[in-house]
Amino acid sequence: MRRKAATTRAGRCTAPGVLVAALALIGASGCAATPHYVPGTEAGTYYVSTRGDDENNGSSPGQAWRSLARAERSALGPGDRLLLEGGARFTGTITLGGTEAGSAERPVVVGSYGEGRATIEAEGSPGVSVHNTAGVQIRDLDITGDRAAYSRDGGINLYADRPGGGKLDGVSVTDVTVTGFQVGIAVGGIEKGNGFKNVTIRQAKLHGNKDAGLLTYGPQFDPAQPAWAHEDVDVSDVEAHRNTGDPDADDRHTGDGIILGAVRHATVRDSSAHDNGSTSSGRAPSGPVGIWAYDAKDVLLEHNTAYRNHTGSEVDGAGFGFDENVSDSTIQYNLAFHNDGPGFYAYTRKANGAHTDNTIRYNLTADDGRKLPRFGGLAVYGHDVRNLQIYQNTVVMTAPENGKSGPALRLMDGQTGVSVRNNNFVTDGSPLVLADGGLTAENVIAQGNNYRAPQGKWAVQWGDHVYTGLGTWRTATGQERVNGKPSGLAVAPCFAGGQLPSVTSPRDARLLAPDCDALADKGLDLRKLFGTDPGSVDYFGRPVGTPPPVGAALPQPD
């Protein structure tokens, strides 16, 4: 969740600034500090090798330069390539400034040649910095930072602050490992009107960074005049792990996996965030989270995993989330387990109507809330979440050893138009639903869900009242009724072996699929009854019929 903003060091080319959402500002450090020699207008390829010589012309492996410092003195125009010797290590940074690159059709390429990937060892700077330009491809590199870079820099740092503003078009980052920075990959622009578009990040391993593996950010969000710094950001096959955070931070999120902020039209798919954050007590007011978005519109998080993410505070530590000012976005077909906080959440602390029209569907979550069980497996909280649809999810909560599990579903006061339908909620004895007393069927409606707990332990806590049966809860609150008729189930979910599954790795997702047909076609017809797109496949990609199942998965095939 966002709290107060923080100020930290910007780079050599920009003044210090404030990063929204209590996240660290990753400035444009590593911008052109040395005048660049401008070669001819024809595109060329330039080589850097540990066996080279800075007196060479760099035009072939046999005429390679020796140092990044020499490469820094040559400007790179559209179509140029700067290639580092694979398997070799180079100290310094590579910068691309506003007079370089610039063509999405003829991008500058920065990468490796020969066997393996080259390593850039940054000393108090980014490994690769792209400032006020685009038309750049960064690929096939290992990038490491020293202690100074860990405290203040982005490993691959994209930053825009042009006086005229505008979105810079076309940056791709592919097949990289980034470790030892404040943020692994940072895409930012805090000056109004500045940002990037058509940014692709894929096949990246981001670990051992301080505040986050991947971060996009921008200026303060204004709900009266909504605008987003970045557009069309595509993230795939990214692993953000063991970004443990700063235990001394008291002004920002720290230890996150993947964060999408200040962005419109963005996707994170086939990626993972695990073992981020720390359980050690810290001073951070909130965070971290595995994969989440804030100040964003039209975001899609799908086919990802988030597990064993931790928090040192008394909030967050979640797997996936939509935070403040997120609209028209979807979380679907994801797996979360063993996170300190909820597997999935929607939250806002600002009553401005900007958190609206989002969907959480076809996700699996098991045994989350390891440190903070009160938030449950799936949580909706804050002050003004509007028109949120939660359907076709499977949520399983069991108690950790010598501990207590939380509810499958946690609902806090202050929400409007939240619907909870066709979900499979299972606990080993904790309340299936824990809701604040101020919520009515006009605020939150639950319909067509399955609620399963051991015999004698079935419970839904709604405000100060604890209901021990589906019928009594329905009668007292108006929940689980459709057009005046009873809905909802309390049947065994038929997990494999008749036991609640123990999910300890992503491959265990199959354990959350039922073994029988008890819930196979028992869901409500969402399209017919509510005009809701029910989705065409379940979590495992199997076609969903009409009516759909209850939960995220059809029965396992024989």
Buried (B, 14 or more C-beta within 10 A) or exposed (E): BBBEBBEBBBBBBBEEBBBBBBBBBBBBBBBBBEEBEEBEEEBBBBBBBBEBBBEBBBBEBEBBBBBBBBBBEBBBBBBBBBBBBBEBEBEBBBBBBBBBBBBBEBBBBBBBBBEEBBBBBBEBBBBBBBBBBBBBBBBBBBBBBBEEBBBBBBBBBBBBBBEEBEBBBBBBBBBBBBBBBBBBBBBBBBBEBBBBBBBBBBBBBBBBBBBBBBBBBBBEBEBEEEBBBBBBBBBBBBBBBBBBBBBEBBBBBBBBBBBBBBBBBBBBBBBBBBBBBBEEEBEBBBBBBBBBBBBBBBBBBBBBBBBBBBBBBBBBBBBBBBBBBBBBBBBBBBBBBBBBBBBBBBBBBBEBBBBBBBBBBBBBBBBBBBBBBBBBBBBBBBBBBBBBBBBBBBBBBBBEEEEEBBBBBBBBBBBBBBBBBBBBBBBBBBBBBBBBEEBEEEBBBBBBBBBBBEEEEBBBBBEEEEBEEBEEBBBEBEBBBBEEEEBBBBBBBBBEEEEBBEBBEBEBBBBBBBBBEBBBEBBBBBEEBBEBEBBEEBBBEBEBEEBBBBBBBBBBEE
